[in-house]
Amino acid sequence: MAFTCNLTKEDAVIIISNSGFSKRLMTLAAVAKENHTPIIAITNNPSSPLGQACQYHITTATREKLLLGEFCFSRVSATTVMEILYLFLSVSIKDSHDHIRRHEIAISDDKK
């Protein structure tokens, strides 16, 4: 929440929620909206309050829904969406791979 209070319209918030009904995440979305920060929600429920409160809503689909007949949360689908967003953003920013590589080199000493 503290980071969200300092965001601007130049930033973006990505909120991940299975149901889209989390009060805490709705509060976070309200703060982001006050700051005119774009909100991207990733949920399994397209008609959730969180999905309605954001500018961009990505609905994940899982096979569990087909097998169990109810909303289930699969981290695989949410993680896949995050990877796709990351790849789209990284290719759109000049020299982003160089920055990522420098970061990996900087923290690699911690792994020894």
PyMOL commands that set and color helices and strands:
alter all, ss='L'
color gray80, all
select helices_A, chain A and resi 2-5+23-34+49-53+63-68+75-92+96-111
alter helices_A, ss='H'
color red, helices_A
select strands_A, chain A and resi 13-17+39-43+56-59
alter strands_A, ss='S'
color yellow, strands_A
deselect
rebuild
show_as cartoon
